[in-house]
């Protein structure tokens, strides 16, 4: 699992994080990890935007089913 170090955090921020962790019954590390995981979530609207963008890059794949049936019958 990856790790990283954040330097020069404000003491007020550290105290707020510690209080939040204590209120949630977590260690400071677990609380910060939970905050980062929540912040990095992919939200449905973000995924839909990406999917629409990707779909627009694809060439349309349409066919006339009646035409396909006629071709099949002719064979």
PDB file of N, CA, C and O in Angstrom:
ATOM      1  N   UNK A   1       0.845  -1.173   0.000  1.00  0.00           N
ATOM      2  CA  UNK A   1       0.000   0.000   0.000  1.00  0.00           C
ATOM      3  C   UNK A   1       0.895   1.243   0.000  1.00  0.00           C
ATOM      4  O   UNK A   1       1.940   1.257   0.651  1.00  0.00           O
ATOM      5  N   UNK A   2       0.492   2.266  -0.717  1.00  0.00           N
ATOM      6  CA  UNK A   2       1.281   3.490  -0.840  1.00  0.00           C
ATOM      7  C   UNK A   2       1.156   4.358   0.407  1.00  0.00           C
ATOM      8  O   UNK A   2       0.181   4.275   1.153  1.00  0.00           O
ATOM      9  N   UNK A   3       2.159   5.182   0.605  1.00  0.00           N
ATOM     10  CA  UNK A   3       2.178   6.114   1.732  1.00  0.00           C
ATOM     11  C   UNK A   3       2.664   7.463   1.237  1.00  0.00           C
ATOM     12  O   UNK A   3       3.371   7.555   0.234  1.00  0.00           O
ATOM     13  N   UNK A   4       2.271   8.520   1.962  1.00  0.00           N
ATOM     14  CA  UNK A   4       2.855   9.825   1.686  1.00  0.00           C
ATOM     15  C   UNK A   4       2.870  10.651   2.962  1.00  0.00           C
ATOM     16  O   UNK A   4       2.159  10.347   3.920  1.00  0.00           O
ATOM     17  N   UNK A   5       3.674  11.684   2.965  1.00  0.00           N
ATOM     18  CA  UNK A   5       3.871  12.535   4.124  1.00  0.00           C
ATOM     19  C   UNK A   5       3.417  13.937   3.773  1.00  0.00           C
ATOM     20  O   UNK A   5       3.764  14.466   2.717  1.00  0.00           O
ATOM     21  N   UNK A   6       2.647  14.533   4.652  1.00  0.00           N
ATOM     22  CA  UNK A   6       2.211  15.923   4.459  1.00  0.00           C
ATOM     23  C   UNK A   6       2.936  16.768   5.498  1.00  0.00           C
ATOM     24  O   UNK A   6       2.793  16.540   6.700  1.00  0.00           O
ATOM     25  N   UNK A   7       3.701  17.730   5.043  1.00  0.00           N
ATOM     26  CA  UNK A   7       4.491  18.565   5.948  1.00  0.00           C
ATOM     27  C   UNK A   7       3.807  19.913   6.169  1.00  0.00           C
ATOM     28  O   UNK A   7       2.959  20.345   5.388  1.00  0.00           O
ATOM     29  N   UNK A   8       4.202  20.547   7.244  1.00  0.00           N
ATOM     30  CA  UNK A   8       3.829  21.936   7.542  1.00  0.00           C
ATOM     31  C   UNK A   8       2.321  22.152   7.679  1.00  0.00           C
ATOM     32  O   UNK A   8       1.798  23.158   7.199  1.00  0.00           O
ATOM     33  N   UNK A   9       1.629  21.235   8.318  1.00  0.00           N
ATOM     34  CA  UNK A   9       0.211  21.442   8.592  1.00  0.00           C
ATOM     35  C   UNK A   9       0.063  22.416   9.756  1.00  0.00           C
ATOM     36  O   UNK A   9       0.826  22.375  10.721  1.00  0.00           O
ATOM     37  N   UNK A  10      -0.904  23.268   9.649  1.00  0.00           N
ATOM     38  CA  UNK A  10      -1.197  24.228  10.694  1.00  0.00           C
ATOM     39  C   UNK A  10      -1.617  23.500  11.973  1.00  0.00           C
ATOM     40  O   UNK A  10      -2.329  22.497  11.911  1.00  0.00           O
ATOM     41  N   UNK A  11      -1.179  23.999  13.129  1.00  0.00           N
ATOM     42  CA  UNK A  11      -1.511  23.345  14.399  1.00  0.00           C
ATOM     43  C   UNK A  11      -3.017  23.323  14.642  1.00  0.00           C
ATOM     44  O   UNK A  11      -3.543  22.366  15.209  1.00  0.00           O
ATOM     45  N   UNK A  12      -3.705  24.371  14.216  1.00  0.00           N
ATOM     46  CA  UNK A  12      -5.169  24.411  14.387  1.00  0.00           C
ATOM     47  C   UNK A  12      -5.819  23.300  13.575  1.00  0.00           C
ATOM     48  O   UNK A  12      -6.753  22.645  14.038  1.00  0.00           O
ATOM     49  N   UNK A  13      -5.320  23.093  12.364  1.00  0.00           N
ATOM     50  CA  UNK A  13      -5.850  22.019  11.526  1.00  0.00           C
ATOM     51  C   UNK A  13      -5.595  20.666  12.173  1.00  0.00           C
ATOM     52  O   UNK A  13      -6.484  19.816  12.216  1.00  0.00           O
ATOM     53  N   UNK A  14      -4.385  20.467  12.675  1.00  0.00           N
ATOM     54  CA  UNK A  14      -4.057  19.194  13.332  1.00  0.00           C
ATOM     55  C   UNK A  14      -4.969  18.955  14.537  1.00  0.00           C
ATOM     56  O   UNK A  14      -5.436  17.836  14.751  1.00  0.00           O
ATOM     57  N   UNK A  15      -5.220  19.998  15.319  1.00  0.00           N
ATOM     58  CA  UNK A  15      -6.105  19.852  16.477  1.00  0.00           C
ATOM     59  C   UNK A  15      -7.531  19.507  16.051  1.00  0.00           C
ATOM     60  O   UNK A  15      -8.189  18.678  16.679  1.00  0.00           O
ATOM     61  N   UNK A  16      -8.004  20.148  14.978  1.00  0.00           N
ATOM     62  CA  UNK A  16      -9.355  19.833  14.481  1.00  0.00           C
ATOM     63  C   UNK A  16      -9.427  18.400  13.993  1.00  0.00           C
ATOM     64  O   UNK A  16     -10.410  17.707  14.254  1.00  0.00           O
ATOM     65  N   UNK A  17      -8.401  17.944  13.287  1.00  0.00           N
ATOM     66  CA  UNK A  17      -8.378  16.562  12.806  1.00  0.00           C
ATOM     67  C   UNK A  17      -8.341  15.574  13.969  1.00  0.00           C
ATOM     68  O   UNK A  17      -9.024  14.550  13.943  1.00  0.00           O
ATOM     69  N   UNK A  18      -7.547  15.883  14.982  1.00  0.00           N
ATOM     70  CA  UNK A  18      -7.466  15.000  16.147  1.00  0.00           C
ATOM     71  C   UNK A  18      -8.807  14.930  16.876  1.00  0.00           C
ATOM     72  O   UNK A  18      -9.235  13.852  17.289  1.00  0.00           O
ATOM     73  N   UNK A  19      -9.469  16.075  17.035  1.00  0.00           N
ATOM     74  CA  UNK A  19     -10.782  16.102  17.684  1.00  0.00           C
ATOM     75  C   UNK A  19     -11.810  15.323  16.866  1.00  0.00           C
ATOM     76  O   UNK A  19     -12.630  14.588  17.418  1.00  0.00           O
ATOM     77  N   UNK A  20     -11.757  15.489  15.564  1.00  0.00           N
ATOM     78  CA  UNK A  20     -12.683  14.770  14.686  1.00  0.00           C
ATOM     79  C   UNK A  20     -12.456  13.261  14.785  1.00  0.00           C
ATOM     80  O   UNK A  20     -13.409  12.486  14.858  1.00  0.00           O
ATOM     81  N   UNK A  21     -11.198  12.858  14.785  1.00  0.00           N
ATOM     82  CA  UNK A  21     -10.860  11.438  14.899  1.00  0.00           C
ATOM     83  C   UNK A  21     -11.351  10.882  16.231  1.00  0.00           C
ATOM     84  O   UNK A  21     -11.928   9.796  16.287  1.00  0.00           O
ATOM     85  N   UNK A  22     -11.118  11.631  17.292  1.00  0.00           N
ATOM     86  CA  UNK A  22     -11.541  11.192  18.621  1.00  0.00           C
ATOM     87  C   UNK A  22     -13.069  11.072  18.684  1.00  0.00           C
ATOM     88  O   UNK A  22     -13.591  10.116  19.259  1.00  0.00           O
ATOM     89  N   UNK A  23     -13.774  12.023  18.104  1.00  0.00           N
ATOM     90  CA  UNK A  23     -15.236  11.990  18.104  1.00  0.00           C
ATOM     91  C   UNK A  23     -15.769  10.793  17.322  1.00  0.00           C
ATOM     92  O   UNK A  23     -16.818  10.241  17.655  1.00  0.00           O
ATOM     93  N   UNK A  24     -15.042  10.399  16.285  1.00  0.00           N
ATOM     94  CA  UNK A  24     -15.454   9.251  15.466  1.00  0.00           C
ATOM     95  C   UNK A  24     -14.915   7.936  16.010  1.00  0.00           C
ATOM     96  O   UNK A  24     -15.194   6.872  15.458  1.00  0.00           O
ATOM     97  N   UNK A  25     -14.139   8.006  17.101  1.00  0.00           N
ATOM     98  CA  UNK A  25     -13.568   6.799  17.677  1.00  0.00           C
ATOM     99  C   UNK A  25     -12.502   6.164  16.800  1.00  0.00           C
ATOM    100  O   UNK A  25     -12.357   4.942  16.773  1.00  0.00           O
ATOM    101  N   UNK A  26     -11.752   7.004  16.078  1.00  0.00           N
ATOM    102  CA  UNK A  26     -10.722   6.518  15.169  1.00  0.00           C
ATOM    103  C   UNK A  26      -9.377   7.108  15.546  1.00  0.00           C
ATOM    104  O   UNK A  26      -9.288   8.091  16.282  1.00  0.00           O
ATOM    105  N   UNK A  27      -8.336   6.485  15.024  1.00  0.00           N
ATOM    106  CA  UNK A  27      -7.007   7.074  15.141  1.00  0.00           C
ATOM    107  C   UNK A  27      -6.928   8.240  14.154  1.00  0.00           C
ATOM    108  O   UNK A  27      -7.735   8.343  13.230  1.00  0.00           O
ATOM    109  N   UNK A  28      -5.952   9.107  14.364  1.00  0.00           N
ATOM    110  CA  UNK A  28      -5.763  10.230  13.443  1.00  0.00           C
ATOM    111  C   UNK A  28      -5.513   9.717  12.032  1.00  0.00           C
ATOM    112  O   UNK A  28      -6.056  10.259  11.069  1.00  0.00           O
ATOM    113  N   UNK A  29      -4.696   8.679  11.903  1.00  0.00           N
ATOM    114  CA  UNK A  29      -4.404   8.113  10.584  1.00  0.00           C
ATOM    115  C   UNK A  29      -5.661   7.590   9.912  1.00  0.00           C
ATOM    116  O   UNK A  29      -5.882   7.837   8.727  1.00  0.00           O
ATOM    117  N   UNK A  30      -6.489   6.867  10.662  1.00  0.00           N
ATOM    118  CA  UNK A  30      -7.721   6.314  10.087  1.00  0.00           C
ATOM    119  C   UNK A  30      -8.679   7.422   9.672  1.00  0.00           C
ATOM    120  O   UNK A  30      -9.353   7.315   8.647  1.00  0.00           O
ATOM    121  N   UNK A  31      -8.737   8.477  10.463  1.00  0.00           N
ATOM    122  CA  UNK A  31      -9.625   9.597  10.134  1.00  0.00           C
ATOM    123  C   UNK A  31      -9.169  10.309   8.871  1.00  0.00           C
ATOM    124  O   UNK A  31      -9.982  10.610   7.997  1.00  0.00           O
ATOM    125  N   UNK A  32      -7.871  10.579   8.771  1.00  0.00           N
ATOM    126  CA  UNK A  32      -7.341  11.260   7.575  1.00  0.00           C
ATOM    127  C   UNK A  32      -7.528  10.369   6.347  1.00  0.00           C
ATOM    128  O   UNK A  32      -7.858  10.862   5.268  1.00  0.00           O
ATOM    129  N   UNK A  33      -7.321   9.072   6.505  1.00  0.00           N
ATOM    130  CA  UNK A  33      -7.533   8.143   5.391  1.00  0.00           C
ATOM    131  C   UNK A  33      -8.983   8.169   4.934  1.00  0.00           C
ATOM    132  O   UNK A  33      -9.252   8.192   3.733  1.00  0.00           O
ATOM    133  N   UNK A  34      -9.928   8.167   5.882  1.00  0.00           N
ATOM    134  CA  UNK A  34     -11.351   8.214   5.536  1.00  0.00           C
ATOM    135  C   UNK A  34     -11.700   9.509   4.815  1.00  0.00           C
ATOM    136  O   UNK A  34     -12.482   9.502   3.864  1.00  0.00           O
ATOM    137  N   UNK A  35     -11.128  10.614   5.262  1.00  0.00           N
ATOM    138  CA  UNK A  35     -11.376  11.910   4.616  1.00  0.00           C
ATOM    139  C   UNK A  35     -10.857  11.886   3.177  1.00  0.00           C
ATOM    140  O   UNK A  35     -11.539  12.349   2.263  1.00  0.00           O
ATOM    141  N   UNK A  36      -9.667  11.356   2.979  1.00  0.00           N
ATOM    142  CA  UNK A  36      -9.089  11.285   1.630  1.00  0.00           C
ATOM    143  C   UNK A  36      -9.889  10.356   0.721  1.00  0.00           C
ATOM    144  O   UNK A  36     -10.112  10.667  -0.449  1.00  0.00           O
ATOM    145  N   UNK A  37     -10.319   9.219   1.260  1.00  0.00           N
ATOM    146  CA  UNK A  37     -11.124   8.288   0.454  1.00  0.00           C
ATOM    147  C   UNK A  37     -12.425   8.935   0.022  1.00  0.00           C
ATOM    148  O   UNK A  37     -12.843   8.783  -1.127  1.00  0.00           O
ATOM    149  N   UNK A  38     -13.064   9.649   0.919  1.00  0.00           N
ATOM    150  CA  UNK A  38     -14.315  10.332   0.585  1.00  0.00           C
ATOM    151  C   UNK A  38     -14.083  11.408  -0.468  1.00  0.00           C
ATOM    152  O   UNK A  38     -14.876  11.558  -1.398  1.00  0.00           O
ATOM    153  N   UNK A  39     -12.995  12.154  -0.318  1.00  0.00           N
ATOM    154  CA  UNK A  39     -12.687  13.232  -1.259  1.00  0.00           C
ATOM    155  C   UNK A  39     -12.358  12.701  -2.652  1.00  0.00           C
ATOM    156  O   UNK A  39     -12.579  13.390  -3.648  1.00  0.00           O
ATOM    157  N   UNK A  40     -11.833  11.481  -2.725  1.00  0.00           N
ATOM    158  CA  UNK A  40     -11.397  10.920  -4.007  1.00  0.00           C
ATOM    159  C   UNK A  40     -12.449  10.041  -4.668  1.00  0.00           C
ATOM    160  O   UNK A  40     -12.181   9.442  -5.710  1.00  0.00           O
ATOM    161  N   UNK A  41     -13.630   9.951  -4.088  1.00  0.00           N
ATOM    162  CA  UNK A  41     -14.682   9.108  -4.681  1.00  0.00           C
ATOM    163  C   UNK A  41     -15.060   9.614  -6.068  1.00  0.00           C
ATOM    164  O   UNK A  41     -14.991  10.809  -6.356  1.00  0.00           O
ATOM    165  N   UNK A  42     -15.458   8.677  -6.910  1.00  0.00           N
ATOM    166  CA  UNK A  42     -15.997   9.038  -8.213  1.00  0.00           C
ATOM    167  C   UNK A  42     -17.504   9.131  -8.044  1.00  0.00           C
ATOM    168  O   UNK A  42     -18.168   8.148  -7.717  1.00  0.00           O
ATOM    169  N   UNK A  43     -18.021  10.291  -8.265  1.00  0.00           N
ATOM    170  CA  UNK A  43     -19.450  10.509  -8.107  1.00  0.00           C
ATOM    171  C   UNK A  43     -20.177  10.129  -9.396  1.00  0.00           C
ATOM    172  O   UNK A  43     -19.617  10.253 -10.486  1.00  0.00           O
ATOM    173  N   UNK A  44     -21.425   9.666  -9.273  1.00  0.00           N
ATOM    174  CA  UNK A  44     -22.171   9.213 -10.459  1.00  0.00           C
ATOM    175  C   UNK A  44     -22.221  10.243 -11.570  1.00  0.00           C
ATOM    176  O   UNK A  44     -22.085   9.892 -12.742  1.00  0.00           O
ATOM    177  N   UNK A  45     -22.414  11.514 -11.224  1.00  0.00           N
ATOM    178  CA  UNK A  45     -22.488  12.528 -12.278  1.00  0.00           C
ATOM    179  C   UNK A  45     -21.150  12.678 -13.003  1.00  0.00           C
ATOM    180  O   UNK A  45     -21.132  12.979 -14.197  1.00  0.00           O
ATOM    181  N   UNK A  46     -20.034  12.473 -12.306  1.00  0.00           N
ATOM    182  CA  UNK A  46     -18.727  12.511 -12.960  1.00  0.00           C
ATOM    183  C   UNK A  46     -18.591  11.340 -13.931  1.00  0.00           C
ATOM    184  O   UNK A  46     -18.096  11.502 -15.046  1.00  0.00           O
ATOM    185  N   UNK A  47     -19.035  10.158 -13.496  1.00  0.00           N
ATOM    186  CA  UNK A  47     -18.960   8.982 -14.356  1.00  0.00           C
ATOM    187  C   UNK A  47     -19.843   9.162 -15.580  1.00  0.00           C
ATOM    188  O   UNK A  47     -19.436   8.839 -16.696  1.00  0.00           O
ATOM    189  N   UNK A  48     -21.058   9.679 -15.375  1.00  0.00           N
ATOM    190  CA  UNK A  48     -21.962   9.881 -16.513  1.00  0.00           C
ATOM    191  C   UNK A  48     -21.372  10.858 -17.518  1.00  0.00           C
ATOM    192  O   UNK A  48     -21.489  10.659 -18.727  1.00  0.00           O
ATOM    193  N   UNK A  49     -20.744  11.903 -17.024  1.00  0.00           N
ATOM    194  CA  UNK A  49     -20.101  12.862 -17.923  1.00  0.00           C
ATOM    195  C   UNK A  49     -18.999  12.176 -18.733  1.00  0.00           C
ATOM    196  O   UNK A  49     -18.884  12.382 -19.941  1.00  0.00           O
ATOM    197  N   UNK A  50     -18.188  11.356 -18.050  1.00  0.00           N
ATOM    198  CA  UNK A  50     -17.127  10.639 -18.745  1.00  0.00           C
ATOM    199  C   UNK A  50     -17.720   9.667 -19.767  1.00  0.00           C
ATOM    200  O   UNK A  50     -17.236   9.584 -20.896  1.00  0.00           O
ATOM    201  N   UNK A  51     -18.763   8.935 -19.377  1.00  0.00           N
ATOM    202  CA  UNK A  51     -19.372   7.953 -20.274  1.00  0.00           C
ATOM    203  C   UNK A  51     -19.951   8.629 -21.514  1.00  0.00           C
ATOM    204  O   UNK A  51     -19.797   8.122 -22.625  1.00  0.00           O
ATOM    205  N   UNK A  52     -20.605   9.752 -21.333  1.00  0.00           N
ATOM    206  CA  UNK A  52     -21.165  10.475 -22.486  1.00  0.00           C
ATOM    207  C   UNK A  52     -20.060  10.962 -23.413  1.00  0.00           C
ATOM    208  O   UNK A  52     -20.189  10.907 -24.636  1.00  0.00           O
ATOM    209  N   UNK A  53     -18.980  11.437 -22.821  1.00  0.00           N
ATOM    210  CA  UNK A  53     -17.855  11.895 -23.617  1.00  0.00           C
ATOM    211  C   UNK A  53     -17.254  10.738 -24.417  1.00  0.00           C
ATOM    212  O   UNK A  53     -16.956  10.879 -25.603  1.00  0.00           O
ATOM    213  N   UNK A  54     -17.081   9.594 -23.752  1.00  0.00           N
ATOM    214  CA  UNK A  54     -16.528   8.415 -24.411  1.00  0.00           C
ATOM    215  C   UNK A  54     -17.463   7.927 -25.511  1.00  0.00           C
ATOM    216  O   UNK A  54     -17.021   7.568 -26.602  1.00  0.00           O
ATOM    217  N   UNK A  55     -18.757   7.919 -25.213  1.00  0.00           N
ATOM    218  CA  UNK A  55     -19.750   7.465 -26.197  1.00  0.00           C
ATOM    219  C   UNK A  55     -19.718   8.338 -27.448  1.00  0.00           C
ATOM    220  O   UNK A  55     -19.882   7.842 -28.563  1.00  0.00           O
ATOM    221  N   UNK A  56     -19.506   9.641 -27.259  1.00  0.00           N
ATOM    222  CA  UNK A  56     -19.449  10.560 -28.391  1.00  0.00           C
ATOM    223  C   UNK A  56     -18.265  10.295 -29.304  1.00  0.00           C
ATOM    224  O   UNK A  56     -18.291  10.666 -30.477  1.00  0.00           O
ATOM    225  N   UNK A  57     -17.224   9.654 -28.776  1.00  0.00           N
ATOM    226  CA  UNK A  57     -16.039   9.357 -29.574  1.00  0.00           C
ATOM    227  C   UNK A  57     -16.211   8.101 -30.422  1.00  0.00           C
ATOM    228  O   UNK A  57     -15.454   7.879 -31.367  1.00  0.00           O
ATOM    229  N   UNK A  58     -17.203   7.282 -30.086  1.00  0.00           N
ATOM    230  CA  UNK A  58     -17.433   6.046 -30.820  1.00  0.00           C
ATOM    231  C   UNK A  58     -18.235   6.315 -32.083  1.00  0.00           C
ATOM    232  O   UNK A  58     -19.079   7.210 -32.117  1.00  0.00           O
ATOM    233  N   UNK A  59     -17.967   5.540 -33.108  1.00  0.00           N
ATOM    234  CA  UNK A  59     -18.757   5.688 -34.323  1.00  0.00           C
ATOM    235  C   UNK A  59     -20.115   5.026 -34.104  1.00  0.00           C
ATOM    236  O   UNK A  59     -20.207   4.007 -33.419  1.00  0.00           O
ATOM    237  N   UNK A  60     -21.154   5.590 -34.676  1.00  0.00           N
ATOM    238  CA  UNK A  60     -22.483   5.008 -34.480  1.00  0.00           C
ATOM    239  C   UNK A  60     -22.562   3.610 -35.099  1.00  0.00           C
ATOM    240  O   UNK A  60     -22.058   3.379 -36.198  1.00  0.00           O
ATOM    241  N   UNK A  61     -23.185   2.702 -34.396  1.00  0.00           N
ATOM    242  CA  UNK A  61     -23.337   1.322 -34.850  1.00  0.00           C
ATOM    243  C   UNK A  61     -24.837   1.038 -35.020  1.00  0.00           C
ATOM    244  O   UNK A  61     -25.451   0.359 -34.197  1.00  0.00           O
ATOM    245  N   UNK A  62     -25.392   1.554 -36.074  1.00  0.00           N
ATOM    246  CA  UNK A  62     -26.826   1.348 -36.294  1.00  0.00           C
ATOM    247  C   UNK A  62     -27.039   0.413 -37.473  1.00  0.00           C
ATOM    248  O   UNK A  62     -26.218   0.346 -38.387  1.00  0.00           O
ATOM    249  N   UNK A  63     -28.133  -0.294 -37.438  1.00  0.00           N
ATOM    250  CA  UNK A  63     -28.492  -1.160 -38.561  1.00  0.00           C
ATOM    251  C   UNK A  63     -30.010  -1.237 -38.638  1.00  0.00           C
ATOM    252  O   UNK A  63     -30.714  -1.056 -37.644  1.00  0.00           O
ATOM    253  N   UNK A  64     -30.485  -1.506 -39.822  1.00  0.00           N
ATOM    254  CA  UNK A  64     -31.914  -1.657 -40.049  1.00  0.00           C
ATOM    255  C   UNK A  64     -32.221  -3.143 -39.917  1.00  0.00           C
ATOM    256  O   UNK A  64     -31.800  -3.944 -40.752  1.00  0.00           O
ATOM    257  N   UNK A  65     -32.956  -3.512 -38.867  1.00  0.00           N
ATOM    258  CA  UNK A  65     -33.222  -4.926 -38.623  1.00  0.00           C
ATOM    259  C   UNK A  65     -34.043  -5.551 -39.748  1.00  0.00           C
ATOM    260  O   UNK A  65     -33.860  -6.726 -40.067  1.00  0.00           O
ATOM    261  N   UNK A  66     -34.933  -4.787 -40.343  1.00  0.00           N
ATOM    262  CA  UNK A  66     -35.734  -5.328 -41.448  1.00  0.00           C
ATOM    263  C   UNK A  66     -34.831  -5.707 -42.615  1.00  0.00           C
ATOM    264  O   UNK A  66     -35.033  -6.741 -43.252  1.00  0.00           O
ATOM    265  N   UNK A  67     -33.854  -4.887 -42.887  1.00  0.00           N
ATOM    266  CA  UNK A  67     -32.909  -5.178 -43.973  1.00  0.00           C
ATOM    267  C   UNK A  67     -32.117  -6.447 -43.668  1.00  0.00           C
ATOM    268  O   UNK A  67     -31.897  -7.267 -44.559  1.00  0.00           O
ATOM    269  N   UNK A  68     -31.693  -6.615 -42.437  1.00  0.00           N
ATOM    270  CA  UNK A  68     -30.952  -7.810 -42.046  1.00  0.00           C
ATOM    271  C   UNK A  68     -31.816  -9.068 -42.182  1.00  0.00           C
ATOM    272  O   UNK A  68     -31.331 -10.113 -42.617  1.00  0.00           O
ATOM    273  N   UNK A  69     -33.073  -8.965 -41.815  1.00  0.00           N
ATOM    274  CA  UNK A  69     -33.989 -10.118 -41.939  1.00  0.00           C
ATOM    275  C   UNK A  69     -34.179 -10.483 -43.409  1.00  0.00           C
ATOM    276  O   UNK A  69     -34.169 -11.663 -43.763  1.00  0.00           O
ATOM    277  N   UNK A  70     -34.354  -9.471 -44.271  1.00  0.00           N
ATOM    278  CA  UNK A  70     -34.504  -9.750 -45.721  1.00  0.00           C
ATOM    279  C   UNK A  70     -33.272 -10.452 -46.270  1.00  0.00           C
ATOM    280  O   UNK A  70     -33.376 -11.409 -47.038  1.00  0.00           O
ATOM    281  N   UNK A  71     -32.079  -9.954 -45.858  1.00  0.00           N
ATOM    282  CA  UNK A  71     -30.843 -10.582 -46.335  1.00  0.00           C
ATOM    283  C   UNK A  71     -30.770 -12.038 -45.879  1.00  0.00           C
ATOM    284  O   UNK A  71     -30.353 -12.914 -46.636  1.00  0.00           O
ATOM    285  N   UNK A  72     -31.170 -12.280 -44.666  1.00  0.00           N
ATOM    286  CA  UNK A  72     -31.143 -13.641 -44.134  1.00  0.00           C
ATOM    287  C   UNK A  72     -32.113 -14.539 -44.897  1.00  0.00           C
ATOM    288  O   UNK A  72     -31.781 -15.683 -45.207  1.00  0.00           O
ATOM    289  N   UNK A  73     -33.289 -14.038 -45.197  1.00  0.00           N
ATOM    290  CA  UNK A  73     -34.282 -14.814 -45.949  1.00  0.00           C
ATOM    291  C   UNK A  73     -33.793 -15.120 -47.365  1.00  0.00           C
ATOM    292  O   UNK A  73     -34.010 -16.211 -47.892  1.00  0.00           O
ATOM    293  N   UNK A  74     -33.127 -14.131 -47.969  1.00  0.00           N
ATOM    294  CA  UNK A  74     -32.643 -14.324 -49.351  1.00  0.00           C
ATOM    295  C   UNK A  74     -31.549 -15.400 -49.419  1.00  0.00           C
ATOM    296  O   UNK A  74     -31.381 -16.043 -50.456  1.00  0.00           O
ATOM    297  N   UNK A  75     -30.824 -15.593 -48.348  1.00  0.00           N
ATOM    298  CA  UNK A  75     -29.802 -16.624 -48.346  1.00  0.00           C
ATOM    299  C   UNK A  75     -30.460 -17.967 -48.301  1.00  0.00           C
ATOM    300  O   UNK A  75     -29.775 -18.990 -48.291  1.00  0.00           O
TER     301      UNK A  75
END
